[in-house]
Amino acid sequence: MSDGDSNSGSNENNVAALIGTFCSCKEHDPFEDYCKRLFILYYDIYQTNIEKEVSKGIVDGTQFVRTRFEGQGNTMDGTFEYSKLKVRLEKIYNALKI
């Protein structure tokens, strides 16, 4: 077995682990490959948007701003965590690369 073959198996295991983290279904999803390809296609856009928001001065821990349509029981509370998001996206991308 060559190094390329072992890396391919490793990537398949990484992908399976990531999917298992987010999906509890045990059946094969016919759109799974399509979703992977879309993620890879949009990966650069995701990273560019993160960099754009960080360049605006939004740092980790900045509270979400409540919008006018949010009210009692309908709020999106939380903080921006772009550094963690970037790391998670990189891990998923590296696991999906063929």
Secondary structure, 3 states (H helix, E strand, C coil): CCHHHHHHHHHHHHHHHHHHHHCCCCCCCCCHHHHHHHHHHHHHHHHHHHHHHHHCCCCCCCECCCCCCCECCECCCCECCHHHHHHHHHHHHHHHCC
